[in-house]
Amino acid sequence: MADKSRNISIVVVGGSYAGAVAAKKLADLSKKGYSGLKVTLVDEKSHYFHAVGFPKALVDAKYAEKAFLPFASFFENDSPHQFVNSRLKLITDAHHLELENGQQLYYDYLLLATGGKAPGPINVSATSKDGGLAEIDQLRVGLQDANSILVIGGGAVGVEVAGFVAATFPQKKVTLVHSGKRLLPTNFREGVSNGAVAKLGQLDVDVVLNERVELPDDFGHSAQIGHKVLRGTSGTEYPSDVQILAVGFKVNSAFLEPLEAKIGSLLHIEDGPGFIRVRPTLQLDSDSFPNIFVAGDANDLPMTAKYGFKAEMQGGTAAANIKKLIDTEFDKSFSESRDDVVVPALGKWSDMVDAIMVPIGPDLGVAQMLKVALGCSGIANFLVRQIKSKDFMLWMRKGYYPNKQQTNDE
Ligand SMILES: Cc1cc2nc3c(=O)[nH]c(=O)nc-3n(C[C@H](O)[C@H](O)[C@H](O)COP(=O)(O)OP(=O)(O)OC[C@H]3O[C@@H](n4cnc5c(N)ncnc54)[C@H](O)[C@@H]3O)c2cc1C
């Protein structure tokens, strides 16, 4: 029988989708007899920002205000768990890490849920609520003053942003340029892509497919308000007053350097977004660090897994695996001796759900559930409106912040 009351330190870095689910599930164990268990949630941001609702936050200041939830309210007041508002700087070894505020933390188990960063203003980059709101406000004012808006990238985010901008500012010219031959990720049915083109058309959005916009090297976050003429690979010019980049994102893995130096090989992929390598159990891909997990956008699972709801599912898998290790007292053997450490068999994450729901302005939308495509139909509009467009499922996220007093005070 495992000694449930022993001291166990779990650090979860990143409290957004993957991290929130895992931290919550692991923290709940302390109510189930794991009396020495302590979860430390670390995030460089003071507030969770509901990125899923960004298309609405962009055009609705009241909603934007509500889309920030304070991490300080994440754990109940009387719980043994804590939130630390700082940035993970380095994972120094298999049991220690260093934060940017100088704090050193010990961990028996570590979950990295650090996600990725979008290059353009389709998510907030500021670490405070005020800073994040200022970023969104600046872009909203830019949109109000603009005559023409260019959205680059026709994945779900680009389609949603183009739809909400066009529905809010019907008198402005909105153009969506996409490098692919159809909108939305191609693992979804063609009917969904066609429906998106048709419904954007209803809002007078010009959709240009098979065209890659050439971006100057210095095209940064703040450089996207102001008149510019960008050129596509076809030679067509796209003049616009605001440019919204909805393509590409980068994963930070610099904090892995000490571990990589120790084992003499990279734990992340150098090309592309720089994803962190994991095993199907979501453990870091190395025999040396069986107690470190990576869930969500940061890991190298296929792009079809890069969704908030799948990040949450991965957070659940990682938490279940950490619990399994705790129940076999793996942390005890791992901290005492390196030679006879046997890692128990753990659950594997498998991507079984294929679903997408894309609001196109407040009234229209397309969706696919399992294999059923809802593209051009009115049923799609109805479903997307009922389930997503109203508040982009922000209500579900509020359930993660039980410390209501503090949440309401914000
Ligand atoms: C505009 C937009 C709309 C989207 N719409 C949808 C949608 O409708 N449905 C859907 O399923 N998905 C959607 N997504 C995708 C979804 O948001 C991501 O898949 C999801 O955010 C990934 O979650 P995550 O927990 O892996 O990482 P993230 O959400 O990226 O969170 C990472 C967290 O880690 C913190 N962090 C990062 N590095 C450090 C560090 N070094 N130290 C401390 N803290 C750190 C960050 O501050 C952040 O809180 C959308 C994305 C965007 C940008």
The ligand as a Gaussian input file, in Angstrom:
#p B3LYP/6-31G(d) Opt

LIG

0 1
 C       -7.609000      33.387000     -31.344000
 C       -7.628000      31.925000     -31.018000
 C       -8.831000      31.230000     -31.083000
 C       -8.860000      29.872000     -30.775000
 N      -10.049000      29.207000     -30.827000
 C      -10.116000      27.922000     -30.419000
 C      -11.370000      27.263000     -30.349000
 O      -12.402000      27.824000     -30.673000
 N      -11.395000      25.985000     -29.910000
 C      -10.258000      25.325000     -29.523000
 O      -10.344000      24.160000     -29.113000
 N       -9.037000      25.925000     -29.598000
 C       -8.936000      27.207000     -30.027000
 N       -7.729000      27.845000     -30.095000
 C       -6.514000      27.081000     -29.787000
 C       -6.285000      27.040000     -28.270000
 O       -6.348000      28.342000     -27.738000
 C       -4.948000      26.397000     -27.972000
 O       -4.908000      25.117000     -28.532000
 C       -4.759000      26.325000     -26.453000
 O       -4.646000      27.624000     -25.934000
 C       -3.547000      25.508000     -26.061000
 O       -3.568000      25.408000     -24.694000
 P       -2.253000      25.155000     -23.830000
 O       -2.713000      24.989000     -22.425000
 O       -1.451000      24.086000     -24.441000
 O       -1.368000      26.477000     -23.991000
 P       -1.689000      28.030000     -23.912000
 O       -3.141000      28.284000     -23.947000
 O       -0.839000      28.662000     -24.941000
 O       -1.199000      28.439000     -22.477000
 C        0.133000      28.440000     -22.092000
 C        0.238000      29.093000     -20.725000
 O        1.579000      28.952000     -20.276000
 C        2.073000      30.193000     -19.808000
 N        3.516000      30.180000     -20.070000
 C        4.141000      30.011000     -21.248000
 N        5.466000      29.981000     -21.091000
 C        5.685000      30.130000     -19.776000
 C        6.866000      30.171000     -18.965000
 N        8.098000      30.041000     -19.493000
 N        6.735000      30.352000     -17.625000
 C        5.498000      30.494000     -17.069000
 N        4.360000      30.463000     -17.785000
 C        4.454000      30.264000     -19.115000
 C        1.310000      31.234000     -20.629000
 O        1.262000      32.489000     -19.963000
 C       -0.074000      30.587000     -20.750000
 O       -0.910000      30.932000     -19.678000
 C       -7.666000      29.200000     -30.414000
 C       -6.453000      29.904000     -30.375000
 C       -6.435000      31.257000     -30.664000
 C       -5.121000      32.005000     -30.595000

